[in-house]
Amino acid sequence: MPLVRIDVNSGRTVEEVGKISRRIHDAILAEYGIPERDYFHIVTEHAPGQIFAQDAGLGFERSPGVVMIQIFTQEGRSREDKQSLFAAIAAQLAEVGVAGEDVFLGYMENSASDWSFGFGRAQYVTGELAVPRK
């Protein structure tokens, strides 16, 4: 059950923002085999000058169309699984017009005991939800 935060500059239509979110979810579904309804995204639009995303010394320029993605998910996936997910997200976003250099992704892992889906309970710990496995 990844929690995905997506930050973009303002100016896209509601439909365009929805497609970005959906394409990221589609990549996660395909790569990690999570259930369709494990769809937890927060999209935040920012005014010009509120996102700073340089190239980290890689020698390319980002456009104002940059999409900054943070994925919070449970630990345990391999380096190869993560790299495959990163490539799948970039490929999915390219299909809706987001250039590869405009895809910035941070991936944070935690454990099953770090999640509550409501009612003040850690459902993976209580057994109300099965801990996802690839």
C-alpha positions as CSV (number, residue, x, y, z in Angstrom):
1,M,0.0,0.0,0.0
2,P,2.1,2.9,-1.2
3,L,1.1,6.4,-0.2
4,V,2.1,8.7,-3.1
5,R,2.6,12.4,-2.9
6,I,2.8,14.3,-6.2
7,D,3.9,17.9,-6.5
8,V,3.4,19.8,-9.7
9,N,3.5,23.5,-10.8
10,S,0.0,25.0,-11.3
11,G,-1.3,25.3,-14.9
12,R,-2.3,21.8,-15.7
13,T,-6.0,21.0,-16.1
14,V,-7.8,18.8,-13.6
15,E,-7.8,16.1,-16.3
16,E,-4.0,16.3,-16.9
17,V,-3.4,16.1,-13.1
18,G,-5.7,13.1,-12.9
19,K,-3.9,11.3,-15.7
20,I,-0.5,11.9,-14.0
21,S,-1.8,10.3,-10.8
22,R,-3.5,7.5,-12.6
23,R,-0.4,6.6,-14.7
24,I,1.7,6.5,-11.5
25,H,-0.8,4.2,-9.9
26,D,-0.9,2.0,-13.1
27,A,2.9,1.6,-12.9
28,I,2.7,0.6,-9.2
29,L,-0.1,-1.9,-10.0
30,A,1.9,-3.5,-12.8
31,E,5.2,-3.6,-11.0
32,Y,4.2,-4.4,-7.4
33,G,0.9,-6.3,-7.9
34,I,-1.0,-4.3,-5.3
35,P,-4.8,-4.3,-5.3
36,E,-6.5,-1.6,-7.5
37,R,-8.1,0.0,-4.5
38,D,-4.7,0.6,-2.8
39,Y,-4.9,4.0,-4.4
40,F,-3.7,6.7,-2.0
41,H,-2.4,9.8,-3.7
42,I,-2.1,13.4,-2.6
43,V,-1.5,15.9,-5.4
44,T,-0.4,19.4,-4.6
45,E,-0.2,22.2,-7.1
46,H,2.3,25.0,-6.5
47,A,2.5,28.6,-7.6
48,P,5.5,29.5,-9.8
49,G,8.6,29.7,-7.8
50,Q,7.6,27.2,-5.2
51,I,9.2,24.1,-6.7
52,F,13.0,24.0,-7.1
53,A,14.3,21.0,-9.0
54,Q,17.7,21.2,-10.6
55,D,19.6,18.4,-12.2
56,A,21.9,17.3,-9.3
57,G,24.9,17.8,-11.6
58,L,23.7,15.4,-14.3
59,G,23.7,18.0,-17.1
60,F,20.1,18.6,-18.1
61,E,17.4,21.1,-17.5
62,R,14.0,20.5,-16.1
63,S,11.0,22.3,-17.4
64,P,8.1,23.9,-15.5
65,G,6.3,20.6,-16.2
66,V,8.4,18.8,-13.5
67,V,6.5,16.2,-11.5
68,M,8.0,15.5,-8.1
69,I,6.9,12.2,-6.6
70,Q,7.4,10.7,-3.1
71,I,6.4,7.1,-2.6
72,F,6.0,5.9,1.0
73,T,5.8,2.1,1.1
74,Q,6.7,-1.0,3.1
75,E,10.2,-2.2,3.2
76,G,11.3,-5.4,1.6
77,R,11.4,-4.8,-2.2
78,S,14.7,-5.4,-4.0
79,R,16.8,-2.7,-5.7
80,E,15.8,-4.3,-9.0
81,D,12.1,-4.0,-8.1
82,K,12.6,-0.3,-7.3
83,Q,14.5,0.4,-10.5
84,S,11.8,-1.4,-12.5
85,L,9.2,0.8,-10.8
86,F,11.1,4.0,-11.5
87,A,11.4,3.1,-15.2
88,A,7.7,2.1,-15.4
89,I,6.6,5.4,-13.8
90,A,8.8,7.4,-16.3
91,A,7.3,5.4,-19.2
92,Q,3.8,5.8,-18.0
93,L,4.2,9.6,-17.6
94,A,5.9,9.9,-21.0
95,E,2.6,8.6,-22.5
96,V,0.8,11.7,-21.0
97,G,3.5,14.2,-22.1
98,V,5.8,14.3,-19.1
99,A,9.5,14.3,-20.3
100,G,11.9,11.9,-18.6
101,E,14.0,14.8,-17.2
102,D,10.9,16.1,-15.5
103,V,10.2,13.0,-13.5
104,F,11.8,13.3,-10.0
105,L,11.1,10.5,-7.5
106,G,12.0,9.8,-3.9
107,Y,11.3,6.4,-2.4
108,M,10.9,6.0,1.4
109,E,10.4,2.6,3.1
110,N,8.9,1.8,6.5
111,S,7.4,-1.3,8.2
112,A,4.0,-2.8,8.6
113,S,3.6,-1.3,12.1
114,D,3.9,2.2,10.6
115,W,0.5,2.3,9.0
116,S,-3.0,3.0,10.2
117,F,-5.9,3.0,7.7
118,G,-8.4,4.3,10.2
119,F,-10.0,3.9,13.6
120,G,-6.7,4.4,15.4
121,R,-5.5,0.8,14.7
122,A,-2.5,-0.5,12.9
123,Q,-4.4,-3.0,10.7
124,Y,-1.3,-4.8,9.5
125,V,-0.4,-5.5,13.1
126,T,-3.9,-6.4,14.3
127,G,-4.3,-8.8,11.4
128,E,-7.3,-6.9,9.9
129,L,-5.2,-6.5,6.7
130,A,-2.7,-9.0,5.4
131,V,0.8,-7.6,5.0
132,P,1.4,-7.2,1.2
133,R,4.0,-9.3,-0.4
134,K,5.1,-9.2,-4.0
